[in-house]
Each structure stands twice: as structure tokens, then as C-alpha cells.
């Protein structure tokens, strides 16, 4: 039995709210988002590197993943998002399969691997993502892919979702740190 109300649990699960895609009004807004990608790894790193192994192994909420699992999840979903994006950029409406995130989170690389390897991976991946995004033309962002779990996404929406997803999980970790007084 959870000690939280439905609203409190919703806030623990989605501390920055649920994803909502928006239409860019101008190239400047898109460029701001692209630059945000370059800073995502640093915010995550600042949140998790001071944590002890015991703190890293603490679930961010009752029934949720540990901080360690969340960090490794962000590395894996970052790679997956990057590959979905590249397929959408280079193929006509590619079909992207889903994967069992819950089962991935149970694997030894999620439960036992130090977070530093995933933090480095996220930082490197985001640098490549920024380089790629900065090279694209307006029409490129209108290309799409079909995700088994998310439906049809334009590359614009996929970029926004990538930023939201990283901020979402980082906020879960920061919320745990604040609630725990670490």
C-alpha cells in the first residue's frame, strides 16, 4: 500500500509534468532546444556524482527504479533515441520497434555498473546529437518515424521528447535528493 495519494504519486513519477510536444514558432526556439541537449549530461552528473553507493541504490520512489538504474536507463534510451532519429532522417517513415525497458533495468549493467560509464556515454552522445541537429535544414525536422510505443513522431517532436525525457528522469533524482535531505 502506497503512502502517497494519487496526485502525490503522479508528481513523484512526473515531477516536470507529462510530455507535451509544441510547435516551434521560429528557428530560434528550436536552436534553444538544441543547445539544451548540450547541457543535459552536466545537470545529471551534478546531481548523481556526489551520491554514495547506498544512495545510488535507492529507488527514486516506492516501486520505482534506483538512481543507478535511472542513470543507466538514460544512457540506453539516449542511444535508442539517437538511432531512431538517424533512421527517421535517412529512411522514409521507418518502423521503430519498442523494447522492454523494465527487463533492461534488471540486467547486471544497470544494477552493478558504476554510473560514471553511463554519464560519459550520455555526454558523448549528446555532443554528437547537437552536432547532427545543428547541421540539419528546416525540412529535415519535418521528417518522421513510427515508434511502436509512441506512434508517429516528427524529428521536431522527437527532439523535444528527448529533452523532456532527460529532464524528467533528472528531476526524479533531484526530487529524491531533496526529499531525503542528501
Rosetta constraint file for C-alpha pairs under 8 A:
AtomPair CA 2 CA 62 HARMONIC 7.42 0.50
AtomPair CA 4 CA 8 HARMONIC 5.62 0.50
AtomPair CA 4 CA 9 HARMONIC 5.77 0.50
AtomPair CA 5 CA 9 HARMONIC 6.09 0.50
AtomPair CA 6 CA 10 HARMONIC 6.09 0.50
AtomPair CA 7 CA 11 HARMONIC 6.27 0.50
AtomPair CA 8 CA 12 HARMONIC 6.23 0.50
AtomPair CA 9 CA 13 HARMONIC 6.12 0.50
AtomPair CA 10 CA 14 HARMONIC 5.83 0.50
AtomPair CA 10 CA 15 HARMONIC 7.75 0.50
AtomPair CA 11 CA 15 HARMONIC 4.81 0.50
AtomPair CA 11 CA 16 HARMONIC 7.82 0.50
AtomPair CA 11 CA 17 HARMONIC 7.39 0.50
AtomPair CA 12 CA 61 HARMONIC 6.74 0.50
AtomPair CA 12 CA 172 HARMONIC 6.73 0.50
AtomPair CA 12 CA 175 HARMONIC 7.69 0.50
AtomPair CA 13 CA 61 HARMONIC 7.75 0.50
AtomPair CA 13 CA 172 HARMONIC 7.02 0.50
AtomPair CA 14 CA 18 HARMONIC 6.02 0.50
AtomPair CA 14 CA 168 HARMONIC 6.55 0.50
AtomPair CA 14 CA 172 HARMONIC 7.47 0.50
AtomPair CA 15 CA 168 HARMONIC 6.71 0.50
AtomPair CA 15 CA 171 HARMONIC 6.16 0.50
AtomPair CA 15 CA 172 HARMONIC 6.34 0.50
AtomPair CA 15 CA 175 HARMONIC 7.71 0.50
AtomPair CA 16 CA 167 HARMONIC 7.70 0.50
AtomPair CA 16 CA 168 HARMONIC 6.01 0.50
AtomPair CA 16 CA 171 HARMONIC 7.01 0.50
AtomPair CA 17 CA 168 HARMONIC 7.92 0.50
AtomPair CA 19 CA 161 HARMONIC 6.81 0.50
AtomPair CA 19 CA 164 HARMONIC 6.50 0.50
AtomPair CA 19 CA 165 HARMONIC 7.99 0.50
AtomPair CA 21 CA 157 HARMONIC 5.77 0.50
AtomPair CA 21 CA 160 HARMONIC 6.59 0.50
AtomPair CA 21 CA 161 HARMONIC 7.24 0.50
AtomPair CA 22 CA 157 HARMONIC 7.48 0.50
AtomPair CA 24 CA 29 HARMONIC 6.24 0.50
AtomPair CA 24 CA 30 HARMONIC 6.50 0.50
AtomPair CA 25 CA 29 HARMONIC 6.98 0.50
AtomPair CA 26 CA 30 HARMONIC 7.01 0.50
AtomPair CA 27 CA 31 HARMONIC 6.11 0.50
AtomPair CA 28 CA 32 HARMONIC 6.19 0.50
AtomPair CA 29 CA 33 HARMONIC 6.47 0.50
AtomPair CA 30 CA 34 HARMONIC 6.27 0.50
AtomPair CA 31 CA 35 HARMONIC 6.23 0.50
AtomPair CA 31 CA 134 HARMONIC 7.81 0.50
AtomPair CA 32 CA 36 HARMONIC 6.31 0.50
AtomPair CA 33 CA 37 HARMONIC 6.68 0.50
AtomPair CA 33 CA 159 HARMONIC 7.93 0.50
AtomPair CA 33 CA 160 HARMONIC 7.31 0.50
AtomPair CA 33 CA 163 HARMONIC 7.66 0.50
AtomPair CA 34 CA 38 HARMONIC 7.16 0.50
AtomPair CA 34 CA 130 HARMONIC 6.04 0.50
AtomPair CA 34 CA 133 HARMONIC 6.79 0.50
AtomPair CA 34 CA 134 HARMONIC 7.41 0.50
AtomPair CA 34 CA 159 HARMONIC 7.88 0.50
AtomPair CA 35 CA 39 HARMONIC 7.12 0.50
AtomPair CA 35 CA 130 HARMONIC 7.09 0.50
AtomPair CA 36 CA 40 HARMONIC 6.48 0.50
AtomPair CA 36 CA 163 HARMONIC 7.36 0.50
AtomPair CA 37 CA 126 HARMONIC 6.13 0.50
AtomPair CA 37 CA 129 HARMONIC 7.79 0.50
AtomPair CA 37 CA 130 HARMONIC 6.67 0.50
AtomPair CA 37 CA 163 HARMONIC 6.32 0.50
AtomPair CA 38 CA 123 HARMONIC 7.83 0.50
AtomPair CA 38 CA 126 HARMONIC 5.87 0.50
AtomPair CA 38 CA 127 HARMONIC 6.10 0.50
AtomPair CA 38 CA 130 HARMONIC 6.44 0.50
AtomPair CA 39 CA 43 HARMONIC 6.65 0.50
AtomPair CA 40 CA 44 HARMONIC 6.48 0.50
AtomPair CA 40 CA 123 HARMONIC 7.93 0.50
AtomPair CA 40 CA 126 HARMONIC 7.87 0.50
AtomPair CA 40 CA 163 HARMONIC 7.72 0.50
AtomPair CA 40 CA 166 HARMONIC 6.87 0.50
AtomPair CA 40 CA 167 HARMONIC 7.36 0.50
AtomPair CA 41 CA 45 HARMONIC 5.96 0.50
AtomPair CA 41 CA 119 HARMONIC 6.69 0.50
AtomPair CA 41 CA 122 HARMONIC 6.08 0.50
AtomPair CA 41 CA 123 HARMONIC 5.20 0.50
AtomPair CA 41 CA 126 HARMONIC 7.59 0.50
AtomPair CA 42 CA 46 HARMONIC 6.03 0.50
AtomPair CA 42 CA 123 HARMONIC 7.66 0.50
AtomPair CA 43 CA 47 HARMONIC 6.37 0.50
AtomPair CA 43 CA 170 HARMONIC 7.65 0.50
AtomPair CA 44 CA 48 HARMONIC 6.31 0.50
AtomPair CA 44 CA 119 HARMONIC 7.83 0.50
AtomPair CA 44 CA 170 HARMONIC 5.77 0.50
AtomPair CA 45 CA 49 HARMONIC 5.68 0.50
AtomPair CA 45 CA 119 HARMONIC 6.53 0.50
AtomPair CA 46 CA 50 HARMONIC 7.35 0.50
AtomPair CA 47 CA 51 HARMONIC 7.84 0.50
AtomPair CA 47 CA 170 HARMONIC 7.72 0.50
AtomPair CA 47 CA 173 HARMONIC 7.34 0.50
AtomPair CA 47 CA 174 HARMONIC 6.46 0.50
AtomPair CA 48 CA 56 HARMONIC 7.54 0.50
AtomPair CA 48 CA 67 HARMONIC 7.90 0.50
AtomPair CA 48 CA 173 HARMONIC 7.87 0.50
AtomPair CA 49 CA 116 HARMONIC 7.95 0.50
AtomPair CA 51 CA 55 HARMONIC 5.68 0.50
AtomPair CA 51 CA 56 HARMONIC 6.18 0.50
AtomPair CA 52 CA 56 HARMONIC 6.17 0.50
AtomPair CA 53 CA 57 HARMONIC 6.25 0.50
AtomPair CA 54 CA 58 HARMONIC 6.57 0.50
AtomPair CA 55 CA 67 HARMONIC 7.53 0.50
AtomPair CA 56 CA 66 HARMONIC 6.48 0.50
AtomPair CA 56 CA 67 HARMONIC 4.89 0.50
AtomPair CA 56 CA 68 HARMONIC 5.06 0.50
AtomPair CA 57 CA 66 HARMONIC 5.13 0.50
AtomPair CA 57 CA 67 HARMONIC 6.07 0.50
AtomPair CA 57 CA 68 HARMONIC 5.95 0.50
AtomPair CA 58 CA 65 HARMONIC 7.93 0.50
AtomPair CA 58 CA 66 HARMONIC 4.84 0.50
AtomPair CA 58 CA 67 HARMONIC 6.12 0.50
AtomPair CA 59 CA 63 HARMONIC 7.23 0.50
AtomPair CA 59 CA 64 HARMONIC 5.42 0.50
AtomPair CA 59 CA 65 HARMONIC 4.98 0.50
AtomPair CA 59 CA 66 HARMONIC 3.67 0.50
AtomPair CA 59 CA 67 HARMONIC 6.08 0.50
AtomPair CA 60 CA 64 HARMONIC 5.98 0.50
AtomPair CA 60 CA 65 HARMONIC 6.32 0.50
AtomPair CA 60 CA 66 HARMONIC 5.77 0.50
AtomPair CA 60 CA 67 HARMONIC 6.15 0.50
AtomPair CA 60 CA 172 HARMONIC 6.26 0.50
AtomPair CA 60 CA 173 HARMONIC 6.01 0.50
AtomPair CA 60 CA 175 HARMONIC 7.85 0.50
AtomPair CA 60 CA 176 HARMONIC 5.42 0.50
AtomPair CA 61 CA 65 HARMONIC 7.54 0.50
AtomPair CA 61 CA 176 HARMONIC 7.39 0.50
AtomPair CA 65 CA 69 HARMONIC 5.76 0.50
AtomPair CA 65 CA 70 HARMONIC 6.24 0.50
AtomPair CA 65 CA 105 HARMONIC 7.80 0.50
AtomPair CA 66 CA 70 HARMONIC 6.25 0.50
AtomPair CA 67 CA 71 HARMONIC 6.29 0.50
AtomPair CA 67 CA 173 HARMONIC 6.33 0.50
AtomPair CA 68 CA 72 HARMONIC 6.41 0.50
AtomPair CA 68 CA 110 HARMONIC 6.78 0.50
AtomPair CA 68 CA 111 HARMONIC 6.85 0.50
AtomPair CA 68 CA 114 HARMONIC 7.69 0.50
AtomPair CA 68 CA 115 HARMONIC 6.22 0.50
AtomPair CA 69 CA 73 HARMONIC 5.93 0.50
AtomPair CA 69 CA 105 HARMONIC 6.00 0.50
AtomPair CA 69 CA 110 HARMONIC 5.09 0.50
AtomPair CA 69 CA 111 HARMONIC 6.26 0.50
AtomPair CA 70 CA 74 HARMONIC 6.18 0.50
AtomPair CA 70 CA 169 HARMONIC 6.83 0.50
AtomPair CA 71 CA 75 HARMONIC 6.57 0.50
AtomPair CA 71 CA 115 HARMONIC 6.49 0.50
AtomPair CA 71 CA 118 HARMONIC 6.67 0.50
AtomPair CA 71 CA 119 HARMONIC 7.34 0.50
AtomPair CA 72 CA 76 HARMONIC 6.34 0.50
AtomPair CA 72 CA 105 HARMONIC 7.95 0.50
AtomPair CA 72 CA 109 HARMONIC 7.79 0.50
AtomPair CA 72 CA 110 HARMONIC 5.64 0.50
AtomPair CA 72 CA 115 HARMONIC 6.87 0.50
AtomPair CA 72 CA 118 HARMONIC 5.65 0.50
AtomPair CA 73 CA 77 HARMONIC 5.94 0.50
AtomPair CA 73 CA 101 HARMONIC 7.78 0.50
AtomPair CA 73 CA 105 HARMONIC 6.89 0.50
AtomPair CA 73 CA 110 HARMONIC 7.53 0.50
AtomPair CA 74 CA 78 HARMONIC 5.76 0.50
AtomPair CA 74 CA 118 HARMONIC 7.92 0.50
AtomPair CA 74 CA 122 HARMONIC 7.43 0.50
AtomPair CA 74 CA 166 HARMONIC 6.74 0.50
AtomPair CA 74 CA 169 HARMONIC 7.77 0.50
AtomPair CA 75 CA 79 HARMONIC 6.36 0.50
AtomPair CA 75 CA 118 HARMONIC 5.45 0.50
AtomPair CA 75 CA 119 HARMONIC 7.31 0.50
AtomPair CA 75 CA 121 HARMONIC 6.40 0.50
AtomPair CA 75 CA 122 HARMONIC 5.36 0.50
AtomPair CA 76 CA 80 HARMONIC 6.21 0.50
AtomPair CA 77 CA 81 HARMONIC 5.84 0.50
AtomPair CA 78 CA 82 HARMONIC 6.10 0.50
AtomPair CA 78 CA 122 HARMONIC 6.86 0.50
AtomPair CA 78 CA 125 HARMONIC 7.32 0.50
AtomPair CA 78 CA 162 HARMONIC 7.54 0.50
AtomPair CA 79 CA 83 HARMONIC 6.26 0.50
AtomPair CA 79 CA 125 HARMONIC 7.18 0.50
AtomPair CA 80 CA 84 HARMONIC 6.14 0.50
AtomPair CA 81 CA 85 HARMONIC 6.06 0.50
AtomPair CA 81 CA 158 HARMONIC 7.82 0.50
AtomPair CA 81 CA 162 HARMONIC 7.05 0.50
AtomPair CA 82 CA 86 HARMONIC 6.23 0.50
AtomPair CA 82 CA 125 HARMONIC 7.98 0.50
AtomPair CA 82 CA 129 HARMONIC 7.02 0.50
AtomPair CA 83 CA 87 HARMONIC 6.13 0.50
AtomPair CA 84 CA 88 HARMONIC 6.13 0.50
AtomPair CA 84 CA 96 HARMONIC 6.76 0.50
AtomPair CA 84 CA 145 HARMONIC 7.39 0.50
AtomPair CA 85 CA 89 HARMONIC 6.14 0.50
AtomPair CA 85 CA 145 HARMONIC 7.86 0.50
AtomPair CA 85 CA 155 HARMONIC 6.50 0.50
AtomPair CA 85 CA 158 HARMONIC 7.20 0.50
AtomPair CA 86 CA 90 HARMONIC 6.14 0.50
AtomPair CA 87 CA 91 HARMONIC 5.51 0.50
AtomPair CA 87 CA 94 HARMONIC 6.54 0.50
AtomPair CA 87 CA 145 HARMONIC 7.52 0.50
AtomPair CA 88 CA 92 HARMONIC 6.91 0.50
AtomPair CA 88 CA 93 HARMONIC 6.28 0.50
AtomPair CA 88 CA 94 HARMONIC 6.20 0.50
AtomPair CA 88 CA 143 HARMONIC 6.31 0.50
AtomPair CA 88 CA 144 HARMONIC 5.38 0.50
AtomPair CA 88 CA 145 HARMONIC 4.97 0.50
AtomPair CA 88 CA 155 HARMONIC 7.09 0.50
AtomPair CA 89 CA 140 HARMONIC 6.73 0.50
AtomPair CA 89 CA 143 HARMONIC 6.39 0.50
AtomPair CA 89 CA 144 HARMONIC 7.57 0.50
AtomPair CA 89 CA 155 HARMONIC 7.72 0.50
AtomPair CA 92 CA 144 HARMONIC 7.82 0.50
AtomPair CA 92 CA 145 HARMONIC 7.72 0.50
AtomPair CA 93 CA 143 HARMONIC 7.60 0.50
AtomPair CA 93 CA 144 HARMONIC 5.60 0.50
AtomPair CA 93 CA 145 HARMONIC 4.57 0.50
AtomPair CA 93 CA 146 HARMONIC 6.37 0.50
AtomPair CA 94 CA 144 HARMONIC 7.86 0.50
AtomPair CA 94 CA 145 HARMONIC 5.08 0.50
AtomPair CA 94 CA 146 HARMONIC 6.08 0.50
AtomPair CA 95 CA 145 HARMONIC 6.28 0.50
AtomPair CA 95 CA 146 HARMONIC 4.86 0.50
AtomPair CA 95 CA 147 HARMONIC 6.10 0.50
AtomPair CA 95 CA 148 HARMONIC 7.31 0.50
AtomPair CA 96 CA 145 HARMONIC 7.11 0.50
AtomPair CA 96 CA 146 HARMONIC 5.87 0.50
AtomPair CA 96 CA 147 HARMONIC 4.69 0.50
AtomPair CA 96 CA 148 HARMONIC 6.07 0.50
AtomPair CA 97 CA 147 HARMONIC 6.25 0.50
AtomPair CA 97 CA 148 HARMONIC 5.27 0.50
AtomPair CA 97 CA 149 HARMONIC 7.75 0.50
AtomPair CA 98 CA 147 HARMONIC 6.92 0.50
AtomPair CA 98 CA 148 HARMONIC 5.39 0.50
AtomPair CA 98 CA 149 HARMONIC 5.83 0.50
AtomPair CA 100 CA 104 HARMONIC 6.28 0.50
AtomPair CA 101 CA 105 HARMONIC 6.15 0.50
AtomPair CA 102 CA 106 HARMONIC 6.85 0.50
AtomPair CA 103 CA 107 HARMONIC 6.98 0.50
AtomPair CA 104 CA 110 HARMONIC 7.54 0.50
AtomPair CA 105 CA 110 HARMONIC 5.56 0.50
AtomPair CA 105 CA 111 HARMONIC 7.38 0.50
AtomPair CA 106 CA 110 HARMONIC 6.53 0.50
AtomPair CA 106 CA 111 HARMONIC 6.68 0.50
AtomPair CA 107 CA 111 HARMONIC 6.47 0.50
AtomPair CA 108 CA 112 HARMONIC 5.49 0.50
AtomPair CA 108 CA 113 HARMONIC 7.12 0.50
AtomPair CA 109 CA 113 HARMONIC 5.06 0.50
AtomPair CA 113 CA 117 HARMONIC 7.77 0.50
AtomPair CA 114 CA 118 HARMONIC 7.96 0.50
AtomPair CA 115 CA 119 HARMONIC 6.19 0.50
AtomPair CA 116 CA 120 HARMONIC 6.13 0.50
AtomPair CA 117 CA 121 HARMONIC 6.24 0.50
AtomPair CA 118 CA 122 HARMONIC 6.02 0.50
AtomPair CA 119 CA 123 HARMONIC 6.20 0.50
AtomPair CA 120 CA 124 HARMONIC 6.19 0.50
AtomPair CA 121 CA 125 HARMONIC 5.96 0.50
AtomPair CA 122 CA 126 HARMONIC 5.98 0.50
AtomPair CA 123 CA 127 HARMONIC 6.31 0.50
AtomPair CA 124 CA 128 HARMONIC 6.47 0.50
AtomPair CA 125 CA 129 HARMONIC 6.12 0.50
AtomPair CA 126 CA 130 HARMONIC 6.08 0.50
AtomPair CA 127 CA 131 HARMONIC 6.30 0.50
AtomPair CA 128 CA 132 HARMONIC 6.17 0.50
AtomPair CA 129 CA 133 HARMONIC 6.05 0.50
AtomPair CA 130 CA 134 HARMONIC 6.00 0.50
AtomPair CA 131 CA 135 HARMONIC 6.49 0.50
AtomPair CA 132 CA 136 HARMONIC 6.80 0.50
AtomPair CA 136 CA 140 HARMONIC 6.03 0.50
AtomPair CA 136 CA 141 HARMONIC 7.51 0.50
AtomPair CA 137 CA 141 HARMONIC 7.25 0.50
AtomPair CA 138 CA 142 HARMONIC 7.37 0.50
AtomPair CA 139 CA 143 HARMONIC 7.17 0.50
AtomPair CA 140 CA 155 HARMONIC 7.48 0.50
AtomPair CA 141 CA 154 HARMONIC 6.59 0.50
AtomPair CA 141 CA 155 HARMONIC 4.74 0.50
AtomPair CA 141 CA 156 HARMONIC 5.04 0.50
AtomPair CA 142 CA 154 HARMONIC 5.52 0.50
AtomPair CA 142 CA 155 HARMONIC 6.08 0.50
AtomPair CA 142 CA 156 HARMONIC 6.58 0.50
AtomPair CA 143 CA 154 HARMONIC 5.50 0.50
AtomPair CA 143 CA 155 HARMONIC 5.83 0.50
AtomPair CA 144 CA 152 HARMONIC 6.58 0.50
AtomPair CA 144 CA 153 HARMONIC 5.36 0.50
AtomPair CA 144 CA 154 HARMONIC 4.07 0.50
AtomPair CA 144 CA 155 HARMONIC 5.68 0.50
AtomPair CA 145 CA 152 HARMONIC 5.67 0.50
AtomPair CA 145 CA 153 HARMONIC 5.69 0.50
AtomPair CA 145 CA 154 HARMONIC 6.65 0.50
AtomPair CA 145 CA 155 HARMONIC 7.79 0.50
AtomPair CA 146 CA 150 HARMONIC 7.50 0.50
AtomPair CA 146 CA 151 HARMONIC 5.30 0.50
AtomPair CA 146 CA 152 HARMONIC 4.25 0.50
AtomPair CA 146 CA 153 HARMONIC 6.36 0.50
AtomPair CA 147 CA 151 HARMONIC 4.90 0.50
AtomPair CA 147 CA 152 HARMONIC 6.13 0.50
AtomPair CA 147 CA 153 HARMONIC 7.41 0.50
AtomPair CA 153 CA 157 HARMONIC 5.84 0.50
AtomPair CA 153 CA 158 HARMONIC 6.06 0.50
AtomPair CA 154 CA 158 HARMONIC 6.12 0.50
AtomPair CA 155 CA 159 HARMONIC 6.04 0.50
AtomPair CA 156 CA 160 HARMONIC 6.43 0.50
AtomPair CA 157 CA 161 HARMONIC 6.02 0.50
AtomPair CA 158 CA 162 HARMONIC 6.09 0.50
AtomPair CA 159 CA 163 HARMONIC 6.50 0.50
AtomPair CA 160 CA 164 HARMONIC 6.17 0.50
AtomPair CA 161 CA 165 HARMONIC 5.88 0.50
AtomPair CA 162 CA 166 HARMONIC 6.36 0.50
AtomPair CA 163 CA 167 HARMONIC 6.17 0.50
AtomPair CA 164 CA 168 HARMONIC 5.74 0.50
AtomPair CA 165 CA 169 HARMONIC 6.34 0.50
AtomPair CA 166 CA 170 HARMONIC 6.07 0.50
AtomPair CA 167 CA 171 HARMONIC 5.90 0.50
AtomPair CA 168 CA 172 HARMONIC 6.40 0.50
AtomPair CA 169 CA 173 HARMONIC 6.47 0.50
AtomPair CA 170 CA 174 HARMONIC 6.22 0.50
AtomPair CA 171 CA 175 HARMONIC 5.88 0.50
AtomPair CA 172 CA 176 HARMONIC 6.34 0.50
AtomPair CA 173 CA 177 HARMONIC 6.29 0.50
AtomPair CA 174 CA 178 HARMONIC 6.15 0.50
AtomPair CA 175 CA 179 HARMONIC 6.04 0.50
AtomPair CA 176 CA 180 HARMONIC 5.92 0.50
AtomPair CA 177 CA 181 HARMONIC 5.97 0.50
AtomPair CA 177 CA 182 HARMONIC 5.23 0.50
AtomPair CA 178 CA 182 HARMONIC 6.54 0.50
